[in-house]
Amino acid sequence: MTEYISACGINFEVRRNSKRKRVSIGRADTGTCYIAAPFYISAKELQTIVSEHAGPFIKNLEKKQKPTEHNYREGELFYYRGELYPLHFGEPFPGRPLEFDGAQFICHYRGAKNVLHDIFSSWYSNELLELVRKELPPLREKVYQGPLCVHIKYVKTLWGSCSAAGNMTLNVKLALVPQPLMEYVIIHELCHCYFMNHSAEFWAKVAEFCPDYAEKRARLKADGYKYIW
């Protein structure tokens, strides 16, 4: 069974080795954050070490994880629901600048990058709205029965928010992330209809409907930088 240590909202996988003498923190190419440690160090000691060093580690990681700006060229890859798909330019099609056929994005406009960026923004916004219309009702029925108004917009730092009046705002970037991560964000915001804070009671409510929320929260924090267009 894999051992984990949690700190700063991230689950660090513990990798023990009999030859190791010191503890180190790192991030694998797969995106997994880990702690390399000797066998003789207890989980309690590791928790103390990680709690002290996780903050600086994450800040340093964020500096390295700067998103690559898109150039909107033929074959360039764009995210949708956690998967990368190539961009293909097709013939002009009035009223339909961008399509997705399940295997690629087909753009019917060739021109300025800022216009192409806006075209993708509009497509992702509309697509997220359709996804929410399909996926929110069963989650709402399970988590929260009250009235709810949903808004889609681009927010630089938040994946979502929810007001005391039950107005939920979801970041358009959720169209780019894997479906389980979007589901976690929706559950998170629905639970704010019970607790307008991040208290222990709030997280207990989130765990009731999303037992692995810590792992999903950590994935969003670690990989969020790459979901751009």
N, C-alpha and C positions, 0 to 999 in steps of 0.2 A: 504494500500500500504506500502510495506516494505521500511524503511528509511535506507540510507547508507551514510557513510562518507569514503572518499578515502584518503589514505596516504601511501607513500612509495610503490606505485603500488598495494596496497591491498584494496579491498572494505570491510569495516567493517560494519556489520549489526548492526543497532542501536536497542537496546532492552530497552525500557523505562518501569519503574515501579514506581508507586506512593509511595511505601514504601522505595525506595532507597534514600539514602542521598548523596552518593558519586559516582564518575564515575570510572569504572574499565574496563580494556581491557582483553579479554580472547579468547580462541580458543575451540570450542565445539568438541566433539568426531567425529562429521561428517566432521570436517575440516574447518568449517565456523569460521572466525574471527569476533568477535563481541565487541560492546561497551555497557555495562550496565550503564544506566543513569537515573536520576530523570526526571520527565516530565518538570520541570520548566527550565531546561538548554536548551538554544537555539541551533540550528544546527550550528550557527557561533561559539559559545563558544566551542561546542564539536569538531569542526574542529581544533580549536587552540590547545585544549588539546591533541587530537589524533596526530596532527602533531608533537607535542613536545615529545610524548612518544612512537610513533609507532616504531621508529628506535631501541631503546633498547629492546622493546617487541619482535621484529622480530629476533634480534640477540640472545636473550635468547631462543626463539622458535627453532632456527636453531641448537643450542647446544643440545637441547633435542631430536631433530629429526635426530638422527644418524641411517643410514640404517643398517638393520640386514643382516649380511653376509649369503649367501646361502650355504647350505651343500650338495645340490643335492641328496636328499634322496627321496625314494618312497613316493608319496603323497604331496611333498613340492609344494607350490604354486608359480607360476610365472605370471607376468603381460603380457598381450597382448591386445592392444587397450583399455586399461582402466579396463579390467576385469582380475580376477585371475583364473588361470587354474592349475590343479594338474599335477605333473610329474609322468609318469609311465615308467618303464623300460621294454622294449620288447627284443625279441631275436635279436642277431646280424644281421645287414642287410648291406652288403657291399655297400659303396657309399652313404648311406643315414643314417647318425648318429642321426638325429633329425627330427621328424614330428609333425604336429599339425592337429588333426582330427576335430577340432571345439569344442571339449569338454575337451581335455587334450593334454599335450605334451607327445610324445612317443619317448624315447631315446633308441637307439640301441647300446649304448656303456656304459659299466660300468668300471669305473677306476678313475684316478686322478682328483681332483677338478679343477685344472688349465686347463686340457683338456676339461672337461665338460663346464667350463666357456667359453672357446674358441669356443666350438660347439654352445652354445647359442648365442655368439656374431656374429658368421657367419650366423646363422639362422635369427636373428633379422635384420642384415644388408641386407640380400637378401630379406626378407619380406618387409622391409621399401622401398627398391628400387621398388618392385612390386606395393606397395601402392602408391608411388609417380607417377609411370607411369600411374596409373588409375586416381588419384585425382588431380594431378598438372595441366593437360591440361585445364580443365574448369576454374580453378582459374586463370591461366595465361591468358586465353582469356578474362576474366572479368577484371583483375587488370592491367596486363602489357603484351603488344603485342610483345615486342622485343625479341632478341635471349637470351637464357638462358641455362647454363650448370649446372647440378646438381651433387654434390658429396655427398656421404654418409660416415660419419666417426664418431668415438666416440670423443666427446669433453666434458671435465669435467664440464665446467661452462656455456657454451652457448648452446641454443637449435638450433640456426641456425645463419647464417651470409650470407651476399651478397656483392660482390665487385662491384665497379663502372663499371666493364666490363660485369656484369651480371652473374657472377659465384656464384651460390648458394651452400652453404654447409649446410646439415641438420644432426643433431645429430641422431645417430642410436637409441637413447633412445626414439625417437618419435614413434617407433613401439609399445612402451609399454603404451603410454598415450591414453586417449579417443580421438576419431576421431575429435571432435570439437576443441580440443586443438591443435592437429596437423595442422588443417586447419588454425587456428589463426596464428601459427608460419609461415606457408607458405605465408599467406597474408602479415604478418609483413615484411618478407624478400622481397617479391615482391614489396612492397611499398618503399623499399630502392632503387629500381631502379629509383625512382623519387627524393627521398631525402636521401642522404647519411649521415643522422644525425637523432637525435631524437627531432627535433624541433616541435613547435606547428603545423606547416604545415604537417609534417610527420604524427603525430598522427591524424590529421584531415583526412588525406588520408586513414589511417588504419580504422578509424571509418566509413568512406564511404562504405567500403566493409565488415567490421566486427563491427557493432554497439556496441556489448557487449564485445569488446576486453579487457576492464579493468578487467572485471570479470574473463575472461579466463587467462589473464596474472597473475592475483592474484592466481588463482588455480595452475598454473604451479610453481609459486614461493613458495606456501605453501606446495604442495604435491610432488614437483620434487624429493625430497630425497628418496622417496619410489620406484621409477622406476629403479630398479637395477636387475642384474641377477648373 
